[in-house]
Amino acid sequence: MCAVRTTTRAMRPKPILLLTGESPGHRQADDWRDAVAPFWDFTIRKEDLSDFRGQSRVRHLGTAIVCSARASGLRFVRERGLVARMGVDHIVAHMRVSGQSRVAVSGREQDCAPGDICLFDLSRPLSAASTDYEAITVVLPRPLFGVRQSALDTLHGAVIRGATPFGRMLTDHLRSLSTHATGFSEPEAAAAAEATAALLGVAALGLPQEDGGVQPLERAPLLVAIRRFIEAELASTDLTAEAIGQRFGVSRSALYRLFVPLGGVSGYIRQRRLARAYRDLAAGDGRFARISDVAYRWRFESPAHFTQAFRAEFGCAPRDVRAQVAIEPGKSSGTEPAAPSETWTDFYDWVLKLAA
């Protein structure tokens, strides 16, 4: 069954969040689970739980979030359900200071060693297994990358190697950002975030794509515009590949090539509609939503077809999501993760509301 995590608190102006602890074990593991809830579900081997350690320092820069952390070995998973209930497409740059990890995305695996920077797209699932580690992580809203942002669509899970000259410069930059971020003024923080996105965007353009090529820079604005159009028109019955092609003056074959990294035009539209449906069902009033109403709202031909597509995407039925929302406060279904503490719920809100 899917696990649903919701939040209704408004973000308060706390620029720094800290997670510290002297004694390893179950309590630190629970605190760590709350701290990483916006990004991951994770598992620790039972035999390692009594020695688990996790510490984190998170800073909000307005248009970016910077986190320095260290933790014991574990396995992270970002399932489709977690992706859907967050509904964000921020870009994450995760730089290893120490420790090894192996990242799995769509059947492809990449190793990330000390000094390497792994790129994640929070709109897509992945998993990673890690040894004990220390890392610096930066979360950046996609619009901050400007015309370079669509180059990131094919680079989810890609690694910028720290052994390269540009990679070494990037690691130096991220270390410096983490060290000095607390003292930035608001304009300085905005400039630092923009500089980080510019550097990562240039590095991403130079990485090999799945087909061995590099996505041309001039294609980025068109894909961004089409994705925004799709997002605004998801509830329309007229949202088709033909209509999009006519709206933007793009041939069917050119439109197909643009959306190959995103699973094709029709696949991308279906995935975005399913994500919207998930958020409707997982909202605070989701227990009152009829599954048939949600299905037709997001233009599925029947509730049965919607349920089939929903289960294929998220591994559970729509009624499972709605049922968990109906659980009374203070009670647990046995599968729902512990709710984040008040402090780390602020972090959850930071991620949800981060914007360029």
N, C-alpha and C positions, 0 to 999 in steps of 0.2 A: 504494500500500500504506500502511496505517496505520503510524505510528511509535509504539512502546511505550516509555514511560519508567517505570521502577520505582525504589523506594528502600526499604531495609530499616534504615537507621540510625535510632536513637532521637534525639529532639530533645535537645540540650544547652542549658543555660541561658546562651545568648548573647543579650543584649537588643539588641545593635546589630550590623548587618552593613554593611560599606562596600565600595563598588566605585569605585575611583579609577584614574586613569591619565593620564600626561602625553602620551604619543605616540598620535595617532589611527591608525586603520587596522584591519587584520585582527584583531590581537590584542585590541583593545578590543571589536570586534564579537563575537568568540568569548566573551569574558568577559560581555558583555551578554546573549548568548543563554543562558548558564548562569543569570544573575541573574533573567531574566524567565521561565524555563522553567515555573514553576508556573502562569503565566497565559497565555502566548502562544507561538506560533511566529511568527517575523517574517522579513521579507525586506528587503534593502537593494539599491537599484539598483547594478549592478556598477560603474558609473562613479563612484558615491559611496562605495564601500567603503574606498578608501585614505584618505579624510578622515573616516571615521566616528568619532564620540565618544559615549561613554555613561558617565554617572556616577550613582551611586545611594547613598542612605543609608536603611537600613531599621531601624525600631525596633519591638520587640515589647512591647505594653502588657498582655499577658495575655489580654484579651478583645478586642483589636484589634491590627492591624498598620498602622503608618504609614510611608509611603515618600516621600521627596523625591528627585526624579530629573531629569536633563536628558539629552537625546540628540539625535543628528542625525535627519533625516527618514527615516522607514521606514514599512512597512506591517505592522500586527499582524493576526494571524488566530487566532481561538479556535475550532477545528473541533470537531465532535461527538465525535471520538475523544479529544481532550484533555479535554473536559468529562467524558466517561465514566470515563476512567482516574483522574481526581481524585476524582469522586464527592462534591463539596461544593457547597453552595448559598449560600455567603457572598455578601454584598452589597459591591460596590466603589463608592466615590465617588471619581471622578477629576477633580480640579480643575486646569484649565489656568492656569498662571502666565504663560506666553508660548507663542506658536505656535498654529497652527490644526490641527484634525483633522476628519475626516468619518467618522462611525460608521454602519455598515450593520447592521441587525437585521431579519431576516425580510422583506427587500425594502424596508424603510423606511430612509431616511437622515436623519441629523441632523448639523448643523455644531456644533462646539464651539470657542468662541473664548476668548481670555484672560478669566479671571474666571468662566467657565461651569463647572458641575459636571455631569458625565455619570454616570448610574447604570448599573451592570452587575450582572447576576445570574450568578454563576459556574456555575450549573447549565444555562446556555443558551449557544449559540454566537453569535459576532458577528465582525465584522472592522472595522478602522479604518485609515485612511491619515492620516499626520501629517507636517507640516513639522518643522523643527528646533523643539524645545520644551523647556520646563521645566514640571514638574507636581508636585502633591502628591496622593498616593493613599492612601486609607484603606480597609482591608479589615475588615468587620464580620460576625460570624456572625449569621445570620438571627434566631435567638431573641432577640438583644439588642433587636430592634425591638418585641418584645411583641405587643400586639394590632394594631399597625400593619403587621406584617410581610407580610400577604397583599396589602396595597395595592401592594407592590413587584412582584407577579407580572405586572402589566400595564405596568410602567414600565422594563423592561429596555431600555436604550439611550436613555431619556429624558434631557433636559437641563434642569437648573435654571439659569436665566439669571442671570448675575452682575450684570446691569443692574437687576434688581428689588431693592426694599428688603430682602426676606428673603434673596435671593441674595447681596447684599453682606454681610449679617451672617454668612451661612454661610461665605463666602470668608474673612472676617476670623477666624472661629472656626478654620477648617482651617489657616490660616497660623499662628495662635497655637499650635494643637495641635502642628504640626510643629516649631515653634521651641522649645517648652518640654517636649516629651514625655520627653526624656532625663532630666530631673531629677525626674520623678514618683516618689512612693512607690507601692507596690502598690495601696493603697486609692485614691489619687489617680488612678492610671492607669485603674482600673476605673470611677471616677466620670466621667472624661473620655470614655471609650468610650461609656458610657451616655448622656451628654449629647449626644455626636455623633450616636448613633443616634436619639435623640429629635428633634433638630433636623431631621435628614434625613427621618425618618418624617413629620413635620408638613409639610415642604416637598413630599414625594411625594404626600401626600393632596390637595394643592392643584393638582397638575399635571393637565392634561386627559388622559383615557384615550382609547383608540382609538375608543370609541363615543361620545366627547364628554361622558361623564358622569364622576362620581367614585365610586369604590367605597366603599360605606358602611362605616364603621368597625366596626359590630356584626357584619359578616360575617367579619371576619378570624379570630377565635378558632375558628369552626366549620371554616373551610377548613384552618387549621393542624392542628386535631385530625384531620380526615379524611386529610390528607397523612401524618401520623404513623402513622395506622392502616394506610394503604396500604403504607407502607414496611415495617411489621412483618409484613404478611400477603402479601407479594409471592409467596411460594412456595406459597400456598394455592390450591387449585382452586376455592374458594368465593369468591374475590375478584372480585365483579362489581358493576356499578352498582346492581343491585337489592339485593344484600346490604349495600352501603354505605348505601343509602337507608334500609333497615330498621334498620340498626345505629344511625344517627344521627337517625332520624325526619325525613328530608328527602325531599320528593317528587322524582320523576325530573326534572321540569322545573327545579326549584330547584337540584338537584345539577348539572345540565347548565350552568346559568347560572354557578354557582360556578367551574366548570372551563373555561369558554370561553377565558380567557387562557392556559390550559395545554394547549390542544389537545383538550379534551374528556376525560371520565373514562377511557374505554377507551384513548384515545391516550396519556394520562398514565401509566396503568398499564403499557402496552406499553413506553413510553420508559424507565420506571424498571426494568423487567425486563431490557431490553436493556443498560442501564447496569450492572446487577449482573452480567450475563453477560460483558460486556466485562472487568470487573474480575476475574472468575474466570479468564478466559483470559489476562489480562495479569499475573496474580500470579506469584510466583517459581516455583511448581509448575505453572503453566499448561501447560507442555509435556507434562504427564502427563494433562491433562484431555481426555476424549473429548468431541467436539463434541455428540454425541447426548445424553450425560449432562447437559451444560450446558443444552442445549435443553429437555430434559424437566424439569430442576430448576426452571427458571423458566417452566414451564407453556406452552411453545410446542407446538403440536399435532404437529409433526414436525421433524426436523432440516432438511429442505428449506425448510419455512416459516420456521424460525428463521434460516437462512442468508440467505434473501431479505430478511427484515425487518432483519437485522443489516447487510447491505450497503446497504440503503436509508438506514439511520440513520447509518452511519459511513463509507460509501464504500469498504469493503473487506470481505473475507470473514472469518469466524471463524478459519479456518485460518491466515490471514496474521498475525493477532495472536499465535496460539499459536506459529507458526514463529519469530517474532522473539524470543519469550521463550527459545527453545531455542538462540539464538546463544551461542557460548562467550564468557565474559568476555574483554575485550580485543580482540575481533573486531567488525567492523561489517558490516552488510548493505548499506551504501551509501546507505540511506534513513533509518536511525535517527539522530536528532540526537545530538550529542556529549553524554555523560553529564555532569551537573553536577559541579563541583568539590566537595570536601568542605564548604567553607564554605557554598556556596549550596544544597547539599543540605539543610543545616539550615533554610534559608528554605523550601524545599519542604515539610519536615516541619512548620514553623510553620503554613503554610497548611492542611495536611491536618488538623492537630490543633487548630486554633483553635476555641474553644467559648465560649459565653456563661457 
